Amino acid sequence: MAAASTKYTKTAIVLHWLIGFGIIFMFLLGWYMEGLPKEAPKAMSFDLFDLGIYTWQLSEETSPRSFYFNLHKSIGITILALIVFRIFWRITHPAPALIKTMKAWEKKLANATHHALYLIMVLLPVSGVVMALSSKYGIKWFGIPLAEGFGNETVRDFFKVTHENIGILLLALFALHVLGVLKHTFVNKDGTLKRMTFK
Protein backbone atom coordinates (compact mmCIF):
# COMPACT_ATOMS: atom_id res chain seq x y z
CA MET A 1 0.00 0.00 0.00
CA ALA A 2 1.32 3.45 -0.95
CA ALA A 3 2.46 5.68 1.89
CA ALA A 4 0.13 8.53 2.81
CA SER A 5 1.16 11.88 1.36
CA THR A 6 2.70 14.39 3.76
CA LYS A 7 1.74 17.29 1.48
CA TYR A 8 -1.51 19.22 1.18
CA THR A 9 -3.48 19.02 -2.05
CA LYS A 10 -2.71 21.56 -4.80
CA THR A 11 -6.09 23.19 -4.25
CA ALA A 12 -5.41 23.57 -0.52
CA ILE A 13 -1.98 25.06 -1.25
CA VAL A 14 -3.37 27.63 -3.69
CA LEU A 15 -6.16 28.59 -1.27
CA HIS A 16 -3.72 28.84 1.65
CA TRP A 17 -1.41 31.33 -0.08
CA LEU A 18 -4.20 33.21 -1.84
CA ILE A 19 -6.12 33.76 1.40
CA GLY A 20 -2.95 34.47 3.36
CA PHE A 21 -1.72 37.20 1.04
CA GLY A 22 -5.28 38.47 0.66
CA ILE A 23 -5.57 38.96 4.43
CA ILE A 24 -2.20 40.74 4.58
CA PHE A 25 -3.33 43.04 1.77
CA MET A 26 -6.59 43.75 3.59
CA PHE A 27 -4.74 44.87 6.72
CA LEU A 28 -2.53 47.17 4.66
CA LEU A 29 -5.59 48.51 2.83
CA GLY A 30 -7.42 49.02 6.13
CA TRP A 31 -4.58 51.06 7.60
CA TYR A 32 -4.25 53.07 4.40
CA MET A 33 -7.92 53.97 4.04
CA GLU A 34 -8.36 54.92 7.71
CA GLY A 35 -5.93 57.79 7.11
CA LEU A 36 -7.93 59.21 4.21
CA PRO A 37 -9.86 62.47 4.79
CA LYS A 38 -13.64 62.22 5.00
CA GLU A 39 -14.04 65.26 2.79
CA ALA A 40 -12.18 65.16 -0.54
CA PRO A 41 -12.95 65.90 -4.20
CA LYS A 42 -14.76 63.14 -6.06
CA ALA A 43 -13.24 61.48 -9.10
CA MET A 44 -13.97 58.75 -11.65
CA SER A 45 -10.47 57.25 -11.63
CA PHE A 46 -7.95 56.50 -8.91
CA ASP A 47 -4.23 55.81 -9.09
CA LEU A 48 -4.27 52.77 -6.80
CA PHE A 49 -2.42 53.74 -3.60
CA ASP A 50 -0.78 56.58 -5.57
CA LEU A 51 1.91 54.19 -6.78
CA GLY A 52 1.66 55.02 -10.48
CA ILE A 53 1.19 51.34 -11.34
CA TYR A 54 -2.55 50.96 -11.99
CA THR A 55 -5.40 53.42 -12.46
CA TRP A 56 -8.85 52.15 -11.49
CA GLN A 57 -11.66 53.54 -13.66
CA LEU A 58 -15.17 53.93 -12.24
CA SER A 59 -18.57 54.40 -13.83
CA GLU A 60 -19.50 57.26 -11.49
CA GLU A 61 -17.72 59.81 -9.34
CA THR A 62 -16.89 58.97 -5.75
CA SER A 63 -14.59 60.24 -3.02
CA PRO A 64 -11.23 58.54 -2.34
CA ARG A 65 -12.45 57.34 1.06
CA SER A 66 -15.61 55.80 -0.44
CA PHE A 67 -13.59 54.16 -3.21
CA TYR A 68 -11.15 52.47 -0.86
CA PHE A 69 -13.82 51.48 1.67
CA ASN A 70 -15.85 49.87 -1.12
CA LEU A 71 -12.71 48.14 -2.37
CA HIS A 72 -12.09 46.84 1.16
CA LYS A 73 -15.64 45.48 1.36
CA SER A 74 -15.43 43.88 -2.10
CA ILE A 75 -12.15 42.10 -1.43
CA GLY A 76 -13.35 41.11 2.05
CA ILE A 77 -16.44 39.40 0.63
CA THR A 78 -14.29 37.64 -1.96
CA ILE A 79 -11.88 36.39 0.72
CA LEU A 80 -14.83 35.22 2.86
CA ALA A 81 -16.07 33.14 -0.09
CA LEU A 82 -12.58 31.65 -0.50
CA ILE A 83 -12.41 30.87 3.22
CA VAL A 84 -15.78 29.10 3.12
CA PHE A 85 -14.57 27.05 0.15
CA ARG A 86 -11.29 26.36 1.99
CA ILE A 87 -13.24 25.00 4.97
CA PHE A 88 -15.34 22.83 2.64
CA TRP A 89 -12.15 21.56 1.00
CA ARG A 90 -10.57 20.83 4.39
CA ILE A 91 -13.63 18.82 5.48
CA THR A 92 -13.75 16.81 2.24
CA HIS A 93 -9.95 16.49 1.95
CA PRO A 94 -8.45 15.93 5.44
CA ALA A 95 -5.06 17.47 6.13
CA PRO A 96 -2.03 15.16 6.03
CA ALA A 97 -0.66 13.95 9.35
CA LEU A 98 1.72 16.27 11.17
CA ILE A 99 5.46 15.65 11.01
CA LYS A 100 6.30 12.64 13.20
CA THR A 101 9.24 14.42 14.85
CA MET A 102 6.94 17.06 16.35
CA LYS A 103 6.51 16.85 20.11
CA ALA A 104 3.05 16.22 21.57
CA TRP A 105 2.71 19.81 22.82
CA GLU A 106 3.75 21.14 19.40
CA LYS A 107 1.04 19.08 17.70
CA LYS A 108 -1.56 20.33 20.17
CA LEU A 109 -0.45 23.94 19.69
CA ALA A 110 -0.43 23.56 15.89
CA ASN A 111 -3.94 22.07 15.86
CA ALA A 112 -5.28 24.71 18.28
CA THR A 113 -3.74 27.54 16.21
CA HIS A 114 -5.15 26.17 12.95
CA HIS A 115 -8.66 25.80 14.37
CA ALA A 116 -8.49 29.28 15.92
CA LEU A 117 -7.29 30.74 12.60
CA TYR A 118 -10.22 29.21 10.74
CA LEU A 119 -12.68 30.59 13.30
CA ILE A 120 -11.17 34.09 13.34
CA MET A 121 -10.84 34.17 9.55
CA VAL A 122 -14.62 33.68 9.35
CA LEU A 123 -15.52 36.04 12.20
CA LEU A 124 -13.43 38.93 10.84
CA PRO A 125 -15.19 39.34 7.46
CA VAL A 126 -18.59 38.45 8.95
CA SER A 127 -18.24 41.25 11.51
CA GLY A 128 -17.23 43.55 8.64
CA VAL A 129 -20.35 42.57 6.68
CA VAL A 130 -22.60 43.25 9.67
CA MET A 131 -20.85 46.60 10.22
CA ALA A 132 -21.41 47.53 6.56
CA LEU A 133 -25.07 46.48 6.66
CA SER A 134 -25.55 48.56 9.82
CA SER A 135 -24.27 51.69 8.08
CA LYS A 136 -26.26 53.84 5.68
CA TYR A 137 -24.07 52.77 2.74
CA GLY A 138 -24.75 49.04 2.54
CA ILE A 139 -22.60 46.70 0.49
CA LYS A 140 -21.45 46.78 -3.12
CA TRP A 141 -19.26 44.10 -4.63
CA PHE A 142 -16.96 45.82 -7.12
CA GLY A 143 -19.75 48.26 -7.97
CA ILE A 144 -22.59 45.72 -7.95
CA PRO A 145 -25.16 46.49 -5.20
CA LEU A 146 -25.63 43.50 -2.91
CA ALA A 147 -27.51 44.89 0.08
CA GLU A 148 -28.81 48.21 1.36
CA GLY A 149 -27.68 49.48 4.73
CA PHE A 150 -30.26 50.00 7.49
CA GLY A 151 -28.45 52.96 9.05
CA ASN A 152 -28.17 51.95 12.71
CA GLU A 153 -25.08 53.80 13.95
CA THR A 154 -25.16 52.12 17.39
CA VAL A 155 -24.94 48.65 15.86
CA ARG A 156 -22.39 49.86 13.33
CA ASP A 157 -20.14 51.31 16.04
CA PHE A 158 -20.34 48.10 18.07
CA PHE A 159 -19.31 45.94 15.13
CA LYS A 160 -16.64 48.43 14.09
CA VAL A 161 -14.94 47.90 17.46
CA THR A 162 -15.59 44.15 17.20
CA HIS A 163 -14.09 44.06 13.69
CA GLU A 164 -10.96 45.88 14.87
CA ASN A 165 -10.51 43.66 17.95
CA ILE A 166 -10.94 40.47 15.92
CA GLY A 167 -8.38 41.87 13.48
CA ILE A 168 -5.86 42.30 16.31
CA LEU A 169 -6.51 38.72 17.43
CA LEU A 170 -6.01 37.48 13.87
CA LEU A 171 -2.68 39.34 13.67
CA ALA A 172 -1.56 37.65 16.90
CA LEU A 173 -2.53 34.20 15.63
CA PHE A 174 -0.92 34.95 12.27
CA ALA A 175 2.32 35.92 14.04
CA LEU A 176 2.21 32.69 16.08
CA HIS A 177 1.66 30.71 12.87
CA VAL A 178 4.62 32.40 11.13
CA LEU A 179 6.88 31.92 14.16
CA GLY A 180 6.00 28.23 14.15
CA VAL A 181 6.87 27.94 10.46
CA LEU A 182 10.19 29.76 10.99
CA LYS A 183 11.07 27.48 13.93
CA HIS A 184 10.37 24.33 11.91
CA THR A 185 12.20 25.68 8.87
CA PHE A 186 15.37 27.05 10.44
CA VAL A 187 15.64 25.29 13.82
CA ASN A 188 14.03 21.87 13.40
CA LYS A 189 14.64 21.75 9.62
CA ASP A 190 11.93 19.09 9.35
CA GLY A 191 10.39 20.15 6.02
CA THR A 192 7.11 21.42 7.48
CA LEU A 193 6.96 24.35 5.04
CA LYS A 194 7.34 22.02 2.05
CA ARG A 195 3.95 20.50 2.93
CA MET A 196 2.35 23.75 1.80
CA THR A 197 4.41 24.36 -1.36
CA PHE A 198 4.52 22.82 -4.83
CA LYS A 199 8.17 21.71 -4.43
N, C-alpha and C positions, 0 to 999 in steps of 0.2 A: 504494500500500500504506500502511495506517495506521501511524503512528509507534508504536514500542514504548512502553508505559506506563512512567513513571518512579516510579510508586507501587506499594507492596505490595498484595496482595489484601486484601479486607476481613477474611477469615478470619485471615490472617497478622497484621493490625493488632490484631484483638481478642486473639489469642493472645499477641502481644508485650506488650501492656499488662497483660493478666490475669496472665501469668507474672511480669512485672516487679514489679507491685505485690504479688503473692503472695510473692515472694522477700523483698521489703522487710519485709512483715508477719512472715514467718517469722524473720527476724533479730531483730526487735523482740520477738516472742514468746519466742525462745530466750533473749534477755538477761533478759526478765521472769521466766521460769520458773526460771532458774538461781538466782535470788535467793530462791526460796521455801523455807521450812523443810522438812526431811524429815519431821519429826513435827508434825502439825497435826490438829485435829478433822476428822472426815469429814463430808460433807454430800451432799445430793441435788440441790442447786441452787447455782449460782455466778453472782454478779454479774460479768460478763465484764470483767476487768482493773479491777474496782472503780470503774467509770466511771458506774454508775447508768443505763446505756443499755439493756442487754440482760441478762436473767437466763437462764442455760442450765439446763434441767431434765434430770436424769438418772434412769435407772430403778433405780439402786442407789447406795448411799453410796460415796464415794471421797474421798481427801484432795485438797487443792488442788494439790499437786505432781503427783499421778497424773493429775488432770483435765487440767492444762495440758500435761503430757508426752504424754498420749494425743491431745490436740488437735493438738499439734505433729506427731506421727506421722501423724495422719489427713490434715492439710492437706498435709504433705510428700508422701504417697503420691498425693494428688490432683494436686499440681503436677507430680510425676514423670510421671503419665499425660498431662498437658497438654503437657509437654516432648516426650515421645515422639511425640505427635500433631503437635506443631509441627515436629519433625524430618521426619516423614513428609510433612507439607505442604510443607516447604521442598524436599524431594527431588522431589516431584511438581509443584511450582509454583516454578520457579527465581526467585530474587530479581531485581528489575530492575537494570539496569546502574547503576554508581555515577555520581555527578555528573561530567560531563565536565571541569569546572574543577578537580577534585581532582588534586593532584600524584601522581606515581607512588608516592612513599614513603607518601603518605597512603592510597592505595588498598591498598597492601600491609599497612599497619598496621591499616586497617579490616577487611580480610579475615582477618588473623591474630587480631584481637581477637574477631571474630564466631565463628570456628571454636573458639577457646579457650573462649569463653563457653558454647557448646553442649556442649563436652566437660565443663567444670566443672559446668554445670547438671545434667548426668546423674550425674556422680560424687558430688556432694554428697548428693542424696537416696538414692542407692544405698548409700553408706557409712553413712547413717543407718539404712537398712533392715537392713543386716548387723549394725550395732551393736544394734538392737532385737531381732533374732533371737538374738543372742549373750547377751542378758540373760535373766533368769528370767521376764520379763513378756510377751515376745512382742509381737505386733502386733494392734491392733484398729483398724478403720476406722470412726470415729464410732460406737463401741460394738459393731460387728460383728467377732467374732473372725476373723482371717485366718490367723494362724500362731502356734504355741506357741514360746516361747523355749527354747533348749537350755542356758541357764545356764552359759556359759563366760566367767567374768569376765576372764580374760586376753585373750581375743579381743575382748570388749566394750570393754575399756580401750584396746586398740590402735586400734579403729575409732572410739572416742570422740575420741581425739587426731587421728586422720585426718580425721574429720568436721569438727572445729574448724579444722584447718589448711586444708582445702579451702575452708571458709567464708571464711577470711581472704583466700585467693587470689581467690575469687569477688568479695569486696568490692573488692579492688584492680582487678580487671578491670571491674567495674561502674563504679567511679570513672573509669577511663580512658575507658569508653564514654560516660559523662555529660559528661566534659570535651570529648570529641570533638564531641558534639552541641552543646554550648554554643559551642565555637569556630566551628562551621559556621553556627550560628544568629545569633550576635552579631558575629563578626569577618568571616567570609567572606560571610555573608548569602546563601547559595546555595540555600536551600530544602530542605536535607537532611531536616530534621525533618518537613516536610510529606509526605514519602514514607511516613511511618508514622502519619499522621493521616487523618481522614475529610474534611478540608477540601480 
